[in-house]
Amino acid sequence: MSALVITVANDGSGDYRTVQEAIDTVPLGNTRRTVIRVSPGVYKQPVYVPKTKNLITLAGLRPEDTLLTWNNTASQINHHQGSRVIGTGTFGCGSTIVEGEDFIAENITFENSAPQKKTQKQLESPQCTGNSVKDHDPSLQIEN
């Protein structure tokens, strides 16, 4: 079975404008690889891959051109999912949270852009709790 390919472009030229919109369209309990091609750009949004959505690949063209960034801290979490789903404190403050199985990221940069203060805790991005989480590209960047 061939992979389903979805394109995200924040300028509106893709299937979706946000990475989360694309993830939300992946069927629950999917058994087919879904490749979400993320066009170059800065995507200021939290990203959550639930444990019911497996076999997802996030693929950019070049890590220096494709940035997923958000600014959560342990004491200030702004996310489209409630704390009941993603957790609280440092556990729930990742800018990208991956719980799905067999997740792959390539040619993409993940960043937690929260301002750092001595009294503020933040989690580096991404937070991955699923099995078989892979980055297939040695140039994958995680910034904090």
VEXVO-675518 format. One record per residue (C-alpha): residue in one letter; x, y, z. Coordinates in nm, 2 decimals, always signed. Each point is the difference from the previous one (the first is absolute). Layout:
! residues N
<r type="A" X="X" Y="Y" Z="Z"/>
...
! end
This chain:
! residues 144
<r type="M" X="+0.00" Y="+0.00" Z="+0.00"/>
<r type="S" X="+0.15" Y="+0.33" Z="-0.10"/>
<r type="A" X="+0.03" Y="+0.29" Z="+0.24"/>
<r type="L" X="-0.26" Y="+0.28" Z="+0.02"/>
<r type="V" X="+0.17" Y="+0.34" Z="-0.07"/>
<r type="I" X="-0.14" Y="+0.32" Z="+0.15"/>
<r type="T" X="+0.15" Y="+0.34" Z="-0.06"/>
<r type="V" X="+0.01" Y="+0.28" Z="+0.25"/>
<r type="A" X="+0.08" Y="+0.36" Z="-0.10"/>
<r type="N" X="-0.06" Y="+0.30" Z="+0.21"/>
<r type="D" X="-0.06" Y="+0.21" Z="-0.31"/>
<r type="G" X="-0.31" Y="-0.20" Z="-0.09"/>
<r type="S" X="+0.15" Y="-0.18" Z="-0.30"/>
<r type="G" X="-0.01" Y="-0.35" Z="+0.17"/>
<r type="D" X="-0.28" Y="-0.23" Z="+0.12"/>
<r type="Y" X="+0.01" Y="+0.17" Z="+0.34"/>
<r type="R" X="+0.15" Y="+0.32" Z="+0.15"/>
<r type="T" X="+0.11" Y="-0.16" Z="+0.33"/>
<r type="V" X="+0.18" Y="-0.32" Z="+0.10"/>
<r type="Q" X="-0.26" Y="-0.07" Z="+0.26"/>
<r type="E" X="-0.29" Y="+0.02" Z="-0.25"/>
<r type="A" X="+0.18" Y="-0.27" Z="-0.21"/>
<r type="I" X="+0.06" Y="-0.22" Z="+0.30"/>
<r type="D" X="-0.36" Y="+0.03" Z="+0.10"/>
<r type="T" X="-0.11" Y="-0.15" Z="-0.34"/>
<r type="V" X="+0.20" Y="-0.32" Z="+0.06"/>
<r type="P" X="-0.25" Y="-0.27" Z="+0.09"/>
<r type="L" X="+0.00" Y="-0.14" Z="+0.35"/>
<r type="G" X="+0.19" Y="-0.33" Z="+0.01"/>
<r type="N" X="+0.13" Y="+0.05" Z="-0.35"/>
<r type="T" X="+0.20" Y="-0.28" Z="-0.15"/>
<r type="R" X="+0.14" Y="+0.18" Z="-0.30"/>
<r type="R" X="+0.31" Y="+0.23" Z="+0.01"/>
<r type="T" X="-0.11" Y="+0.36" Z="-0.03"/>
<r type="V" X="+0.27" Y="+0.25" Z="-0.12"/>
<r type="I" X="-0.07" Y="+0.36" Z="+0.09"/>
<r type="R" X="+0.22" Y="+0.21" Z="-0.23"/>
<r type="V" X="+0.06" Y="+0.33" Z="+0.18"/>
<r type="S" X="+0.09" Y="+0.28" Z="-0.25"/>
<r type="P" X="+0.27" Y="+0.24" Z="+0.10"/>
<r type="G" X="-0.10" Y="+0.26" Z="+0.26"/>
<r type="V" X="-0.04" Y="+0.08" Z="+0.36"/>
<r type="Y" X="-0.30" Y="-0.18" Z="+0.16"/>
<r type="K" X="-0.08" Y="+0.16" Z="+0.34"/>
<r type="Q" X="-0.23" Y="-0.26" Z="+0.15"/>
<r type="P" X="+0.00" Y="-0.28" Z="+0.25"/>
<r type="V" X="-0.01" Y="-0.35" Z="-0.15"/>
<r type="Y" X="-0.15" Y="-0.31" Z="+0.15"/>
<r type="V" X="+0.00" Y="-0.35" Z="-0.14"/>
<r type="P" X="-0.23" Y="-0.21" Z="+0.21"/>
<r type="K" X="+0.07" Y="-0.37" Z="+0.08"/>
<r type="T" X="-0.29" Y="-0.09" Z="-0.23"/>
<r type="K" X="+0.18" Y="+0.14" Z="-0.31"/>
<r type="N" X="+0.29" Y="-0.22" Z="-0.11"/>
<r type="L" X="+0.23" Y="-0.02" Z="-0.30"/>
<r type="I" X="+0.03" Y="+0.38" Z="-0.05"/>
<r type="T" X="+0.30" Y="+0.16" Z="-0.17"/>
<r type="L" X="+0.06" Y="+0.37" Z="+0.02"/>
<r type="A" X="+0.23" Y="+0.10" Z="-0.28"/>
<r type="G" X="+0.15" Y="+0.33" Z="-0.09"/>
<r type="L" X="+0.22" Y="+0.09" Z="-0.30"/>
<r type="R" X="+0.29" Y="+0.13" Z="+0.21"/>
<r type="P" X="+0.02" Y="+0.04" Z="+0.38"/>
<r type="E" X="+0.13" Y="+0.35" Z="-0.03"/>
<r type="D" X="-0.31" Y="+0.10" Z="-0.20"/>
<r type="T" X="-0.27" Y="-0.18" Z="+0.19"/>
<r type="L" X="-0.06" Y="+0.10" Z="+0.37"/>
<r type="L" X="-0.27" Y="-0.13" Z="+0.24"/>
<r type="T" X="+0.00" Y="+0.23" Z="+0.30"/>
<r type="W" X="-0.21" Y="+0.08" Z="+0.31"/>
<r type="N" X="+0.06" Y="+0.17" Z="+0.33"/>
<r type="N" X="-0.14" Y="-0.21" Z="+0.28"/>
<r type="T" X="+0.16" Y="-0.01" Z="+0.35"/>
<r type="A" X="-0.09" Y="-0.23" Z="+0.29"/>
<r type="S" X="-0.19" Y="+0.28" Z="+0.17"/>
<r type="Q" X="-0.17" Y="+0.14" Z="-0.32"/>
<r type="I" X="-0.14" Y="-0.26" Z="-0.24"/>
<r type="N" X="-0.20" Y="+0.12" Z="-0.30"/>
<r type="H" X="-0.10" Y="-0.30" Z="-0.20"/>
<r type="H" X="-0.31" Y="-0.10" Z="-0.21"/>
<r type="Q" X="-0.02" Y="-0.32" Z="+0.21"/>
<r type="G" X="-0.09" Y="+0.02" Z="+0.36"/>
<r type="S" X="+0.23" Y="-0.09" Z="+0.29"/>
<r type="R" X="-0.20" Y="-0.32" Z="+0.05"/>
<r type="V" X="+0.14" Y="-0.11" Z="-0.34"/>
<r type="I" X="+0.35" Y="+0.14" Z="-0.01"/>
<r type="G" X="+0.08" Y="+0.03" Z="+0.37"/>
<r type="T" X="+0.12" Y="+0.28" Z="+0.21"/>
<r type="G" X="+0.33" Y="+0.15" Z="+0.11"/>
<r type="T" X="+0.31" Y="-0.09" Z="-0.20"/>
<r type="F" X="-0.18" Y="-0.32" Z="-0.13"/>
<r type="G" X="-0.26" Y="+0.20" Z="-0.18"/>
<r type="C" X="+0.20" Y="+0.30" Z="-0.12"/>
<r type="G" X="+0.18" Y="-0.14" Z="-0.30"/>
<r type="S" X="-0.06" Y="+0.20" Z="-0.31"/>
<r type="T" X="-0.03" Y="-0.33" Z="-0.19"/>
<r type="I" X="-0.14" Y="-0.31" Z="+0.18"/>
<r type="V" X="+0.01" Y="-0.34" Z="-0.17"/>
<r type="E" X="-0.18" Y="-0.30" Z="+0.15"/>
<r type="G" X="-0.07" Y="-0.19" Z="-0.32"/>
<r type="E" X="+0.19" Y="-0.31" Z="-0.10"/>
<r type="D" X="+0.25" Y="-0.01" Z="-0.29"/>
<r type="F" X="+0.04" Y="+0.38" Z="-0.03"/>
<r type="I" X="+0.27" Y="+0.13" Z="-0.23"/>
<r type="A" X="+0.14" Y="+0.35" Z="-0.04"/>
<r type="E" X="+0.23" Y="+0.11" Z="-0.27"/>
<r type="N" X="+0.14" Y="+0.33" Z="-0.12"/>
<r type="I" X="-0.19" Y="+0.21" Z="+0.26"/>
<r type="T" X="+0.10" Y="+0.21" Z="+0.29"/>
<r type="F" X="-0.19" Y="-0.02" Z="+0.33"/>
<r type="E" X="+0.03" Y="+0.30" Z="+0.25"/>
<r type="N" X="-0.14" Y="+0.10" Z="+0.33"/>
<r type="S" X="+0.01" Y="+0.38" Z="-0.03"/>
<r type="A" X="-0.10" Y="+0.08" Z="+0.35"/>
<r type="P" X="+0.21" Y="+0.27" Z="+0.17"/>
<r type="Q" X="+0.23" Y="-0.16" Z="+0.25"/>
<r type="K" X="-0.01" Y="+0.14" Z="+0.35"/>
<r type="K" X="+0.19" Y="-0.14" Z="+0.30"/>
<r type="T" X="-0.33" Y="-0.09" Z="+0.18"/>
<r type="Q" X="-0.17" Y="-0.14" Z="-0.31"/>
<r type="K" X="+0.01" Y="-0.36" Z="-0.11"/>
<r type="Q" X="-0.05" Y="-0.10" Z="-0.36"/>
<r type="L" X="+0.03" Y="-0.32" Z="-0.19"/>
<r type="E" X="+0.21" Y="-0.03" Z="-0.30"/>
<r type="S" X="-0.19" Y="-0.10" Z="-0.31"/>
<r type="P" X="-0.11" Y="-0.25" Z="-0.11"/>
<r type="Q" X="-0.14" Y="-0.22" Z="+0.28"/>
<r type="C" X="-0.04" Y="-0.36" Z="-0.13"/>
<r type="T" X="-0.16" Y="-0.28" Z="+0.20"/>
<r type="G" X="-0.09" Y="-0.24" Z="-0.28"/>
<r type="N" X="+0.20" Y="-0.30" Z="-0.10"/>
<r type="S" X="+0.21" Y="+0.00" Z="-0.32"/>
<r type="V" X="+0.04" Y="+0.38" Z="-0.02"/>
<r type="K" X="+0.27" Y="+0.07" Z="-0.26"/>
<r type="D" X="+0.18" Y="+0.28" Z="-0.16"/>
<r type="H" X="+0.13" Y="-0.12" Z="-0.33"/>
<r type="D" X="+0.22" Y="+0.30" Z="-0.06"/>
<r type="P" X="+0.31" Y="+0.08" Z="+0.18"/>
<r type="S" X="-0.07" Y="+0.37" Z="-0.07"/>
<r type="L" X="-0.32" Y="+0.00" Z="+0.21"/>
<r type="Q" X="+0.02" Y="+0.30" Z="+0.24"/>
<r type="I" X="-0.14" Y="+0.04" Z="+0.34"/>
<r type="E" X="+0.04" Y="+0.35" Z="+0.15"/>
<r type="N" X="-0.08" Y="+0.14" Z="+0.33"/>
! end
